[in-house]
Amino acid sequence: MRRLSLKHGIQLSAFLALPDEILDEIVSELDQHRDLVSFALTSKACAATVIPHHTQYRILRVRHTLPDMWAHLARRSDLARNVREVHICERHNYGMPDHYPTTLIDKALDGNLENAEESVRIRNLCLALGHMQDLRVFSWSWRDITGFQRPTSHPAHENAVLTAVARLPRLETLSLNGRFAMHAMHSALDPKSLQYPVWRVANLQSLTLSGDTWSKIGNAKHLVHLLSQSPNLEYLEVPMEFVHLADCTLPKLKKLKLLMQAGASMAIDHSRARFLQNHPSIEELNWSPIGNPCIPPDTLPNLKSLVSNRQFIVALNDPGFGSTTSPNPSLSLLTPPSTPISLSSPPSAPMPTPSDPDLASLPPLPPTITRPIESLDVAGLDAQMLLGLKCIDRSCLRKLKLHTFGDISTLHELAETFPNIEWLWLPPLHLPSDASYPVSLSREQWLEILPRFTNLQVFRGPGLWSSIKNDKQTMHELLMDLIAFCPNLREVDHCDFYEKFGAFKRVQITRLEGEDGHQHVTYAVAKPNPRYPLDVMDGAFA
């Protein structure tokens, strides 16, 4: 009884006087690690209840094989049952901090060399997963490994682990990132999708399948089967090349990420656009079409966050973009023509004009709807084009990554048009109308631009450092001026890059009211925040 010594001579509350076994059952209902820490801070008895028996057994995030840990979890079902999340990833992946049990591992039993043998380690891993009946999240990432290694040394090991995962009754999130399913049978040989364990997973709320093997034609029908078993899916990440995406219906889908994995032609844009039109519930989207898509004007009415490219935002803004007024809209994608025109060929029929009877009979396109977009990152979008967009509710935009702009006056207009911007990324160079090449912004220009964004809290990008040539003393003076002119500013980028998280360090600003009534300002350099793997925006607005 680990709390027995704390009970003698102490007047405990009725709750803490309960037997340890009952207290364990109650505390095991706390899913969040922060709730466990809050409970532990209330008293020594509470701390003894949750540390380490619960605090080390909610989230597992491992970058190494750790055979002793898996042997420990396989042996201690009473502890493994409390795990809610398992994240297995590459050794070089520092996107999130490591987190796994160490205190209760028995070196004599769990550290046996036999447990380090790969088949034994996989068996213990599967046994441990079998104990985790309350597991909600399982993610396994195995990308960018030298030699394109598969996640396990043998397909049978991969099948064994994923079979254990498929049997978990409360699993909500599944993420597989890498060369999985290389040995999965073609749907023609496995028409009922029974042979590969992932195809049997059901009732998910979040699904991520990233890697070129998921885009194989032979797996396409398997993916349709998989998605049909999770009608309440809210988060989906699959390869853009998934050919049957438009045939799937996910009425509760809120977050969608489509990235190219192996390659495709712009012919797939039409089916992707049809999928978007059929899912008005989508709020966050990360997709860059290959060609010029035709987006119906009522598509994505609830869109709040977007990472895409120029042609997609133009298509959202202009219902006629990506299509002609002819009955075959896909003809507009053929630029240049796919078939050369011979000089000896007879002249073709003239292109239809607005006066043609066929065109006059077509119904007019409905007006473009205004979408409540709060976060926007569109490659190739400049300030002038952004100002002309009618598809965005200008009062909703909070976070903006602008890749290019011309005259500084367009930023002035941007600050007035989108008054609620709180997070802003701007490039260090711009192309003025009176210059033939990009020009750096000066320190004085930044001090004139940024205060116009009256609600600005976070400024990203290398522009500030570029203007003072990375001189830290000058940056101190510039930062103090910005703090004075931008009363809500709390964070800017630092010049040092933090390799482990793949992002620049942050300069965090703290404002405190002193006893004398004056505001005291300090700032400190901090590491960037870890990046959660299940992020549709890929950390674009961190």
C-alpha positions as CSV (number, residue, x, y, z in Angstrom):
1,M,0.0,0.0,0.0
2,R,2.0,3.0,-1.2
3,R,0.0,5.5,0.8
4,L,-0.2,3.5,4.0
5,S,2.6,5.4,5.7
6,L,0.7,8.7,4.9
7,K,-2.5,7.5,6.6
8,H,-1.1,7.0,10.1
9,G,-1.6,10.0,12.5
10,I,-3.3,12.1,9.8
11,Q,-6.9,13.1,9.6
12,L,-7.9,12.2,6.1
13,S,-11.0,13.2,4.2
14,A,-13.6,10.5,3.5
15,F,-12.4,10.5,-0.1
16,L,-8.7,9.9,0.7
17,A,-9.6,7.4,3.4
18,L,-11.0,5.0,0.7
19,P,-8.9,1.9,-0.1
20,D,-6.1,2.4,-2.6
21,E,-7.8,0.1,-5.1
22,I,-11.0,2.2,-5.1
23,L,-9.0,5.4,-5.4
24,D,-7.1,4.0,-8.3
25,E,-10.4,3.2,-10.1
26,I,-11.6,6.8,-9.5
27,V,-8.3,8.5,-10.6
28,S,-8.1,6.3,-13.7
29,E,-11.1,8.1,-15.0
30,L,-9.0,11.3,-15.3
31,D,-7.8,11.3,-18.9
32,Q,-5.8,14.5,-19.0
33,H,-2.3,14.6,-17.6
34,R,-2.8,18.2,-16.5
35,D,-5.8,17.1,-14.4
36,L,-3.6,14.4,-12.7
37,V,-1.0,17.1,-11.8
38,S,-3.7,19.4,-10.4
39,F,-4.9,16.5,-8.2
40,A,-1.4,15.7,-7.1
41,L,-0.8,19.2,-6.0
42,T,-3.6,19.2,-3.5
43,S,-1.9,17.1,-0.8
44,K,0.9,14.5,-0.2
45,A,-1.6,11.7,-0.1
46,C,-3.0,12.7,-3.5
47,A,0.5,13.0,-4.9
48,A,1.3,9.5,-3.7
49,T,-1.9,8.2,-5.4
50,V,-1.1,9.5,-8.9
51,I,2.7,9.8,-9.0
52,P,4.0,7.8,-10.9
53,H,1.2,5.2,-11.1
54,H,-0.9,7.5,-13.2
55,T,1.2,10.5,-14.3
56,Q,3.6,8.2,-16.2
57,Y,0.8,6.1,-17.7
58,R,-1.4,8.4,-19.7
59,I,0.7,9.3,-22.7
60,L,3.5,7.2,-24.2
61,R,5.7,9.0,-26.7
62,V,8.7,7.0,-27.7
63,R,11.5,7.4,-30.3
64,H,13.5,4.3,-29.4
65,T,12.8,0.5,-29.2
66,L,12.7,0.5,-25.3
67,P,12.3,-3.3,-24.9
68,D,12.3,-3.1,-21.1
69,M,9.4,-0.6,-21.1
70,W,7.3,-2.8,-23.4
71,A,8.1,-5.8,-21.3
72,H,7.1,-3.9,-18.2
73,L,3.8,-2.8,-19.7
74,A,3.1,-6.4,-21.0
75,R,3.6,-7.7,-17.4
76,R,1.8,-4.9,-15.5
77,S,-1.7,-4.8,-17.0
78,D,-2.8,-2.8,-13.9
79,L,-0.7,0.1,-15.1
80,A,-0.9,-0.3,-18.9
81,R,-4.7,-0.1,-18.7
82,N,-4.4,3.6,-17.8
83,V,-2.7,4.6,-21.0
84,R,-4.7,6.8,-23.3
85,E,-2.3,7.8,-26.1
86,V,0.6,5.9,-27.8
87,H,2.9,7.7,-30.1
88,I,5.7,5.8,-31.8
89,C,8.0,7.8,-34.0
90,E,11.4,8.0,-35.6
91,R,14.6,8.6,-33.6
92,H,15.2,12.0,-35.2
93,N,11.6,13.2,-34.6
94,Y,11.7,15.8,-31.8
95,G,8.4,17.4,-32.7
96,M,7.0,16.4,-29.2
97,P,8.9,15.5,-26.0
98,D,9.5,11.9,-25.0
99,H,7.2,10.6,-22.4
100,Y,7.2,7.0,-21.0
101,P,7.4,5.2,-17.6
102,T,10.7,4.7,-15.9
103,T,10.2,4.6,-12.1
104,L,8.4,1.3,-11.7
105,I,10.3,-0.7,-14.3
106,D,11.9,-3.8,-12.7
107,K,15.4,-4.0,-14.1
108,A,15.8,-7.7,-13.1
109,L,12.6,-8.8,-14.9
110,D,12.0,-6.2,-17.6
111,G,15.7,-5.6,-18.4
112,N,16.3,-9.2,-19.4
113,L,18.3,-9.4,-22.6
114,E,15.7,-11.8,-24.1
115,N,13.2,-8.9,-24.2
116,A,15.5,-7.1,-26.6
117,E,15.1,-9.7,-29.3
118,E,12.8,-8.1,-32.0
119,S,10.2,-10.9,-32.1
120,V,9.9,-10.8,-28.3
121,R,9.8,-7.0,-28.2
122,I,6.9,-7.0,-30.8
123,R,5.1,-9.7,-28.8
124,N,5.4,-7.6,-25.6
125,L,4.3,-4.5,-27.5
126,C,1.2,-6.4,-28.7
127,L,0.4,-7.7,-25.2
128,A,0.8,-4.2,-23.7
129,L,-1.6,-2.7,-26.4
130,G,-4.0,-5.5,-25.5
131,H,-4.1,-4.2,-21.9
132,M,-4.9,-0.6,-23.0
133,Q,-8.6,-1.0,-23.3
134,D,-9.1,2.7,-22.8
135,L,-6.6,3.8,-25.5
136,R,-8.0,6.7,-27.5
137,V,-5.0,7.7,-29.7
138,F,-2.5,5.5,-31.6
139,S,0.0,7.2,-34.0
140,W,3.0,5.5,-35.7
141,S,5.3,7.6,-37.8
142,W,8.2,6.1,-39.8
143,R,9.3,8.6,-42.4
144,D,12.6,9.9,-43.8
145,I,14.5,6.8,-42.7
146,T,17.7,6.1,-44.6
147,G,17.0,3.4,-47.2
148,F,13.2,3.8,-47.1
149,Q,13.0,1.3,-44.3
150,R,9.6,-0.2,-43.4
151,P,8.2,0.3,-39.9
152,T,9.1,-3.2,-38.9
153,S,11.7,-5.8,-40.0
154,H,9.0,-8.2,-41.1
155,P,5.5,-7.7,-42.4
156,A,4.2,-10.2,-39.8
157,H,5.3,-7.8,-37.0
158,E,3.5,-4.9,-38.6
159,N,0.4,-7.1,-38.9
160,A,0.6,-8.2,-35.3
161,V,0.9,-4.6,-33.9
162,L,-1.9,-3.3,-36.1
163,T,-4.1,-6.3,-35.3
164,A,-3.8,-5.4,-31.6
165,V,-4.7,-1.8,-32.4
166,A,-7.7,-2.8,-34.5
167,R,-9.1,-4.7,-31.5
168,L,-9.1,-1.7,-29.1
169,P,-12.7,-0.9,-28.3
170,R,-12.4,2.8,-27.6
171,L,-9.9,3.9,-30.2
172,E,-10.8,7.3,-31.7
173,T,-7.6,8.4,-33.5
174,L,-5.4,6.4,-35.8
175,S,-2.4,7.9,-37.5
176,L,0.0,5.9,-39.7
177,N,2.7,7.9,-41.4
178,G,5.2,6.1,-43.6
179,R,5.6,2.9,-45.7
180,F,2.9,0.9,-44.2
181,A,0.6,-1.6,-46.1
182,M,3.3,-2.4,-48.6
183,H,2.4,-6.0,-48.4
184,A,-1.4,-5.5,-48.3
185,M,-3.2,-7.5,-50.9
186,H,-4.8,-5.8,-54.0
187,S,-8.5,-5.3,-53.5
188,A,-9.1,-7.7,-56.4
189,L,-7.5,-10.5,-54.4
190,D,-9.0,-9.3,-51.1
191,P,-12.5,-8.0,-52.1
192,K,-13.8,-8.0,-48.5
193,S,-10.8,-6.1,-47.1
194,L,-10.0,-8.8,-44.5
195,Q,-6.3,-9.5,-44.9
196,Y,-4.7,-6.3,-43.7
197,P,-5.7,-5.3,-40.1
198,V,-6.1,-1.6,-40.7
199,W,-9.0,-2.2,-43.0
200,R,-10.9,-3.6,-40.0
201,V,-10.7,-0.5,-37.8
202,A,-14.0,1.1,-37.2
203,N,-15.7,4.0,-35.3
204,L,-12.8,6.4,-35.6
205,Q,-13.1,10.2,-35.2
206,S,-9.7,11.0,-36.6
207,L,-7.7,9.1,-39.4
208,T,-4.3,9.9,-40.8
209,L,-2.8,7.8,-43.6
210,S,0.3,9.5,-45.0
211,G,2.7,7.9,-47.4
212,D,2.9,6.8,-51.0
213,T,1.7,3.2,-50.3
214,W,-1.7,4.5,-49.2
215,S,-2.1,6.0,-52.7
216,K,-1.7,2.7,-54.5
217,I,-4.6,1.8,-56.8
218,G,-4.8,-1.6,-55.2
219,N,-5.6,0.0,-51.8
220,A,-8.2,2.5,-53.0
221,K,-11.2,0.3,-52.5
222,H,-9.8,-0.8,-49.1
223,L,-9.7,2.9,-48.1
224,V,-13.4,3.3,-49.1
225,H,-14.3,0.3,-47.0
226,L,-12.2,1.7,-44.1
227,L,-13.9,5.1,-44.3
228,S,-17.4,3.6,-44.5
229,Q,-16.8,2.0,-41.1
230,S,-16.3,5.4,-39.4
231,P,-19.3,7.6,-40.4
232,N,-18.6,10.0,-37.5
233,L,-15.1,10.9,-38.7
234,E,-14.2,14.5,-38.0
235,Y,-10.5,14.6,-39.1
236,L,-9.2,13.0,-42.3
237,E,-5.7,13.0,-43.9
238,V,-5.2,10.8,-46.9
239,P,-3.1,11.1,-50.1
240,M,-4.4,13.5,-52.7
241,E,-4.1,10.7,-55.2
242,F,-6.8,8.6,-53.4
243,V,-9.0,8.0,-56.5
244,H,-12.2,7.1,-54.8
245,L,-12.3,10.1,-52.4
246,A,-15.4,11.6,-54.1
247,D,-17.3,8.4,-53.5
248,C,-17.0,8.7,-49.7
249,T,-19.5,10.4,-47.5
250,L,-18.5,11.7,-44.1
251,P,-21.3,14.0,-42.8
252,K,-19.4,15.1,-39.7
253,L,-16.1,15.9,-41.3
254,K,-14.5,19.1,-40.0
255,K,-10.8,18.9,-40.9
256,L,-9.4,17.7,-44.2
257,K,-5.8,17.4,-45.4
258,L,-4.9,16.2,-48.9
259,L,-1.2,16.2,-49.8
260,M,0.4,14.7,-52.8
261,Q,2.4,11.6,-52.1
262,A,3.4,10.0,-55.4
263,G,2.2,12.2,-58.2
264,A,-1.0,12.9,-60.1
265,S,-2.4,14.9,-63.0
266,M,-4.7,17.9,-62.7
267,A,-7.6,15.7,-63.8
268,I,-8.1,14.8,-60.1
269,D,-9.0,18.4,-59.2
270,H,-12.6,17.9,-60.3
271,S,-13.3,15.0,-58.0
272,R,-11.6,16.7,-55.1
273,A,-13.7,19.8,-55.7
274,R,-16.8,17.6,-55.8
275,F,-15.9,16.0,-52.4
276,L,-15.6,19.5,-50.9
277,Q,-18.9,20.5,-52.3
278,N,-20.5,17.4,-50.7
279,H,-19.1,18.2,-47.3
280,P,-20.2,21.6,-46.2
281,S,-19.2,20.8,-42.6
282,I,-15.5,21.2,-43.3
283,E,-13.9,24.0,-41.3
284,E,-10.2,23.4,-41.8
285,L,-8.7,22.5,-45.2
286,N,-5.1,21.9,-46.3
287,W,-5.2,21.2,-50.1
288,S,-3.4,22.7,-53.1
289,P,-5.0,21.8,-56.4
290,I,-2.7,20.9,-59.3
291,G,-4.6,22.9,-62.0
292,N,-7.4,25.4,-62.1
293,P,-10.3,23.8,-60.2
294,C,-13.9,24.6,-60.7
295,I,-15.4,25.3,-57.3
296,P,-19.2,25.8,-57.1
297,P,-20.0,29.1,-55.3
298,D,-21.7,27.5,-52.3
299,T,-18.8,25.2,-51.5
300,L,-17.3,25.3,-47.9
301,P,-19.7,27.7,-46.3
302,N,-18.2,27.0,-42.8
303,L,-14.5,27.2,-43.8
304,K,-12.4,28.8,-41.0
305,S,-8.8,27.8,-41.7
306,L,-7.1,27.4,-45.1
307,V,-3.7,26.4,-46.4
308,S,-3.7,26.2,-50.2
309,N,-2.4,27.9,-53.3
310,R,-3.4,30.9,-55.5
311,Q,-5.6,29.1,-57.9
312,F,-7.8,27.6,-55.2
313,I,-8.5,31.0,-53.5
314,V,-9.3,32.5,-56.9
315,A,-11.7,29.6,-57.6
316,L,-13.4,30.2,-54.3
317,N,-13.7,33.9,-55.1
318,D,-14.9,33.4,-58.8
319,P,-17.4,30.7,-59.5
320,G,-16.5,30.9,-63.2
321,F,-12.8,30.3,-62.6
322,G,-11.6,26.9,-63.9
323,S,-14.6,26.5,-66.1
324,T,-15.9,27.9,-69.3
325,T,-19.5,28.7,-70.1
326,S,-19.5,25.7,-72.4
327,P,-21.1,22.4,-71.3
328,N,-17.7,20.8,-70.7
329,P,-16.0,22.8,-67.9
330,S,-12.9,20.5,-68.0
331,L,-11.8,22.0,-71.3
332,S,-10.5,25.0,-69.6
333,L,-7.8,22.9,-68.0
334,L,-6.2,22.1,-71.3
335,T,-3.7,25.0,-71.4
336,P,-1.8,24.7,-73.7
337,P,-3.9,22.4,-76.0
338,S,-3.0,18.8,-75.6
339,T,-3.2,18.2,-79.4
340,P,-1.1,20.4,-81.8
341,I,-3.0,22.2,-84.5
342,S,-1.8,21.5,-88.0
343,L,-1.7,24.4,-90.5
344,S,-3.2,22.2,-93.1
345,S,-6.2,21.3,-91.0
346,P,-9.6,22.8,-91.9
347,P,-10.5,25.8,-89.7
348,S,-12.3,24.8,-86.5
349,A,-15.7,26.2,-85.5
350,P,-15.5,29.5,-83.9
351,M,-15.5,29.7,-80.1
352,P,-19.0,30.5,-78.7
353,T,-19.6,34.1,-77.8
354,P,-22.0,35.5,-75.2
355,S,-24.6,36.1,-78.0
356,D,-24.8,32.4,-78.9
357,P,-28.2,30.9,-78.2
358,D,-26.7,28.0,-76.2
359,L,-25.0,30.3,-73.8
360,A,-28.0,32.5,-73.4
361,S,-30.0,29.6,-72.2
362,L,-27.6,28.7,-69.4
363,P,-28.7,29.9,-66.0
364,P,-26.6,32.6,-64.4
365,L,-24.0,31.5,-61.7
366,P,-25.2,32.2,-58.2
367,P,-23.3,34.8,-56.2
368,T,-20.2,33.8,-54.2
369,I,-20.8,33.2,-50.5
370,T,-18.8,34.9,-47.8
371,R,-16.8,32.4,-45.7
372,P,-15.8,33.0,-42.0
373,I,-12.1,32.3,-42.6
374,E,-10.0,33.0,-39.5
375,S,-6.6,31.6,-40.6
376,L,-5.2,32.0,-44.1
377,D,-2.0,30.8,-45.7
378,V,-2.2,30.9,-49.5
379,A,1.0,30.4,-51.5
380,G,1.3,33.1,-54.2
381,L,-1.3,35.3,-52.8
382,D,-0.3,39.0,-52.7
383,A,-1.7,41.9,-50.7
384,Q,-3.5,43.4,-53.6
385,M,-5.3,40.2,-54.5
386,L,-6.3,39.6,-50.9
387,L,-7.9,43.0,-50.8
388,G,-10.0,42.1,-53.8
389,L,-11.3,38.8,-52.4
390,K,-15.1,38.7,-51.9
391,C,-15.2,35.2,-50.5
392,I,-13.8,36.2,-47.1
393,D,-15.6,37.8,-44.2
394,R,-13.2,40.6,-43.5
395,S,-14.1,40.9,-39.9
396,C,-13.3,37.2,-39.2
397,L,-9.6,37.0,-40.3
398,R,-7.3,36.6,-37.3
399,K,-4.2,34.9,-38.7
400,L,-2.6,35.7,-42.0
401,K,0.6,34.5,-43.7
402,L,1.2,36.8,-46.7
403,H,3.9,35.5,-49.0
404,T,4.4,38.6,-51.1
405,F,3.3,42.3,-51.5
406,G,4.1,45.3,-53.6
407,D,3.9,48.8,-52.4
408,I,3.8,49.4,-48.7
409,S,0.6,51.3,-49.1
410,T,-1.2,48.0,-49.8
411,L,-0.3,46.9,-46.2
412,H,-1.8,50.1,-44.9
413,E,-5.0,49.3,-46.7
414,L,-4.7,45.7,-45.5
415,A,-4.6,46.8,-41.9
416,E,-7.7,48.9,-42.4
417,T,-9.6,46.2,-44.3
418,F,-8.9,43.4,-41.9
419,P,-8.8,45.1,-38.5
420,N,-8.9,42.0,-36.4
421,I,-5.6,40.4,-37.5
422,E,-3.8,39.1,-34.4
423,W,-1.2,36.8,-36.0
424,L,0.8,38.0,-39.0
425,W,3.6,36.6,-41.1
426,L,5.2,39.0,-43.7
427,P,8.2,38.4,-46.0
428,P,11.4,40.5,-45.5
429,L,11.3,41.7,-49.2
430,H,8.7,43.4,-51.3
431,L,8.4,44.5,-54.9
432,P,7.5,48.2,-55.1
433,S,5.9,49.4,-58.3
434,D,8.9,51.7,-59.0
435,A,11.5,49.0,-58.6
436,S,12.5,46.2,-61.0
437,Y,13.8,43.9,-58.2
438,P,12.7,43.0,-54.6
439,V,13.7,45.5,-51.9
440,S,14.3,44.9,-48.2
441,L,12.2,46.7,-45.7
442,S,14.0,49.1,-43.4
443,R,13.7,49.3,-39.6
444,E,11.8,52.5,-39.9
445,Q,9.3,51.0,-42.4
446,W,8.6,48.1,-40.0
447,L,7.9,50.6,-37.2
448,E,5.5,52.4,-39.5
449,I,3.7,49.2,-40.8
450,L,3.2,47.0,-37.8
451,P,1.5,49.5,-35.4
452,R,-1.3,49.9,-38.1
453,F,-2.4,46.3,-37.2
454,T,-3.9,47.5,-33.9
455,N,-4.8,44.0,-32.6
456,L,-1.4,42.4,-33.5
457,Q,-0.2,39.9,-30.9
458,V,2.2,37.7,-32.8
459,F,4.5,38.7,-35.6
460,R,6.3,36.0,-37.6
461,G,9.0,36.0,-40.2
462,P,12.6,37.1,-40.6
463,G,11.8,40.6,-41.7
464,L,12.7,42.4,-38.4
465,W,16.1,40.7,-38.2
466,S,16.8,41.2,-41.9
467,S,16.3,44.9,-41.5
468,I,19.0,45.3,-38.8
469,K,21.3,42.6,-40.3
470,N,20.8,40.3,-37.3
471,D,22.5,42.7,-34.9
472,K,21.1,41.8,-31.4
473,Q,21.7,45.1,-29.8
474,T,19.9,46.9,-32.6
475,M,17.2,44.3,-32.3
476,H,16.8,45.2,-28.6
477,E,16.2,48.8,-29.5
478,L,13.8,47.9,-32.3
479,L,11.9,45.5,-30.0
480,M,11.5,48.2,-27.3
481,D,10.1,50.6,-29.9
482,L,7.7,47.9,-31.2
483,I,6.5,47.2,-27.7
484,A,5.7,50.9,-27.2
485,F,3.9,51.2,-30.5
486,C,2.1,47.8,-30.5
487,P,0.4,47.5,-27.1
488,N,-0.9,44.0,-27.7
489,L,2.3,42.5,-29.1
490,R,3.5,39.5,-27.1
491,E,5.7,37.4,-29.4
492,V,8.1,37.8,-32.4
493,D,10.5,35.4,-34.1
494,H,14.1,35.2,-33.0
495,C,17.0,34.8,-35.5
496,D,18.2,31.4,-34.1
497,F,16.7,28.3,-35.6
498,Y,15.8,25.4,-33.3
499,E,16.6,22.3,-35.3
500,K,14.8,19.8,-33.2
501,F,11.4,21.4,-33.7
502,G,12.1,22.8,-37.2
503,A,11.2,26.4,-36.3
504,F,12.7,29.7,-35.1
505,K,13.0,30.4,-31.5
506,R,10.5,32.9,-30.0
507,V,11.0,36.3,-28.3
508,Q,8.2,36.3,-25.7
509,I,7.2,39.7,-24.3
510,T,5.8,40.1,-20.8
511,R,4.0,43.2,-19.6
512,L,3.4,43.7,-15.8
513,E,1.7,46.5,-14.0
514,G,3.9,47.7,-11.2
515,E,2.9,49.0,-7.8
516,D,3.7,52.5,-9.0
517,G,1.0,52.2,-11.7
518,H,3.6,52.0,-14.5
519,Q,3.9,49.1,-16.9
520,H,7.1,47.1,-16.7
521,V,8.1,45.2,-19.8
522,T,10.5,42.3,-20.1
523,Y,11.2,39.8,-22.8
524,A,13.0,36.4,-23.0
525,V,14.0,34.0,-25.8
526,A,12.2,30.6,-25.7
527,K,12.1,27.5,-27.7
528,P,9.2,27.1,-30.2
529,N,6.2,25.1,-29.1
530,P,6.2,21.4,-29.9
531,R,4.2,20.5,-32.9
532,Y,1.3,18.2,-32.4
533,P,1.3,15.5,-35.1
534,L,-2.4,15.6,-35.8
535,D,-2.5,19.2,-37.2
536,V,-4.2,19.9,-40.5
537,M,-2.4,23.2,-40.8
538,D,1.1,21.6,-40.3
539,G,2.0,24.2,-37.7
540,A,1.4,27.0,-40.2
541,F,-0.1,29.3,-37.5
542,A,2.0,28.2,-34.5
